[in-house]
Amino acid sequence: MNIMRITNCLKSALVLLTLFIAMGSSAQLQDSLKAQFVKDWVRSKAFTDEYLATMPKDKYGFRAQDSIRTFAQQMLHLAQGTVGLMSSATGKKMPDLMNRGLENSPTAKDSVAYFVDFSYDYAIEALKEFDINKAFERVQRGRFDETRLAFLLKAYEHQAHHRGQATIYIRLLGIKPPNEKLF
């Protein structure tokens, strides 16, 4: 009888130890994942700032073709999308400053770098405050019903996409764009 109790106690202790290790590993994984997201957004901000610095200020109004955005509008769209998608991803309130007409605002075009940096700072801060345990909560935004993680990934994809489009603007002016910054 005593051996049976000891065996059951050892089994219970082993189960609790396994659960404790699994929970600790899960917390470490979550912390690591969050830290990687922040690191990538910090890197993307620096990369985008290089794009802004590479394009001459007097060329921010340049269009690759008549039917598409100017360089400034591309960057303002990038900023606005970053804030909107990160707001959905993290639940952090979207600042009034980033209104829907930003890319067509004449005054915003004079302050492109300000709005772009503001959007990256917002994204980084939102990530730092984000409870990664909520990553699989579903969020409704317009016609989209996705997890917070999906919105987080879409925010990153969106800014990378528009920065990539800006490469063409820079190249069409005969300027070499910044080298990639994968890491």
N, C-alpha and C positions, 0 to 999 in steps of 0.2 A: 504494500500500500504506500509506504514512504517513497519507494522508488518511482511509483506511478505519479505521485505528487511532484516529486523532484523533476521527473521527465516533463510533466505538464508545465511546471514553472519555467523550465529551461526552454521549452517550445514557445511559451508566451513571451519570454524575454527575447528570444531569437526573432520572433515576429515583430515585437516592438522595436528592437534594434534595427531590423531591416526597414521598417517604416520610417524610423528616424533618419537613417542613412538616405533613403529614397527622398524624403522631404528635404533634407539638407542639399542633396544633389539637385533637386528641382529648383530650390531657391538659388543655388549657385548658377544653374543654367539660366534662370530668369535674369539674374543680375548681369551675367555675362552677355546675354542677348541684348539687354537694354544698353549696356555699355558699348556694345558694337554699333548699335543704331546711332547712339550719340556721336561716337567716333566718326562714323560715315557721314553724318550730317555736318559735322565740323569740317571735315575734309571737303565736302561738296560746297560749303560756303566759301572756303578759300579758293577752290577751283573756279567757282562762278565769279568771285571777285577778280580773278585773273582775266576772265573774259571781259568784264566791265572795264578793266584797266587797258586791255589790249585794243579795244575798239576806241578810236579817237572820239572825244566828246562831240565834235562837230559832225560826226557820222551817225550819231544815235538815231537820227531820223531816216537813215538809209533803209530802203526796201529792196529785197532781192528781186521782187516783181511787184507790179502795181496792185495785185489782188491779195497780197498777204501783209502781215503785220510789219511794222518797222522794227529795227533792232530794239529800240526802247520799249515798244509795245510787247515784243517777245519777252523781254526781261520783266516787265510789269505783270504780264500774264503769268509768268513763272512764279513771281512773288505772291500774287493773289491766289493761285492754285495751291501753292504750298500752305498758306495759312488756312484756306478753306478745307483742304483735305486733312491737314493735321488737326484741325478743330474736330472734325468728325472722328478721327482716329483716337484722339486722347481725351476728348470732352472739354478741353480748355476753351474758354470763351474766345470767340473770334473778335479781334479788336475792330472797332468802328472805322479806324483808319484805313483798313483794307476793304473798301467798299467795292461793289461789283463794277463800277465804271472806271476803275483805276487806270486801266491801260489806255483809255481814251481821254484822260484828264490832262489838259495842257500844263498844269502846274506839276503834275506827277512826272512828266517827261523830263523836267529839269532836275528831278531828284531821284532818278532811277536807282542809283547805288544805295541811297537811303532806304528806299522801299524794299529792295532786294535783301539788303543786310538785315532789315527789320524782320522780314519773313523768315530768314534762316535763324535769327536769334529766337524768334517765336517758336519755331519748330524744335530747336535744341532745348529750350526751356520747357516746352510742353512734354518732350520726351523724358526729361529729367524728373518731371513731376508725375508722369504717367505710371499708374499701377499696372504693371505688366500682367498681373493676374486677370485683368479685364480684357486681355487681347482677343479672346474668343467671344466676347459679348457682341451681339448684333446691333447694328446702327442703321437707321433709315436716313438717307440723304437724297432728297429728290426721288427719282425712280430707282435708286440703288439701295439694296438691303444687303449689307455685307458685315463682316466682322471688323472690329477695330484694327486688327492686324492687317486685314485686306486694305483698309483705308491708309494705314501706315505705309504699306508697300506701294500703293498707288501714288501717294504723295512723293515718295522717293523717285519712282518711275517718271512722274510728271515733270519734276524739276530737271532730271537728267535728260529727258526727251527735248525739252525746250532749250536747254543749254546746248545740246547737240545740234539743234536747228540753227542756233546762233553761229556755229562754226562756219556755215555756208556764207552768212553775211560777211564775216571777217575775211574769208578766203576770196570772195568776189571783189573785195576792195584791195586785193593783193597783199594782204597782211597774213602772217603765219599765226594761227591760233595757238593757245597754250597747249603744251604736251599733256597727254592724259595723266590722270592721278588715280590710278586704280587702288593704290594703297597709300 
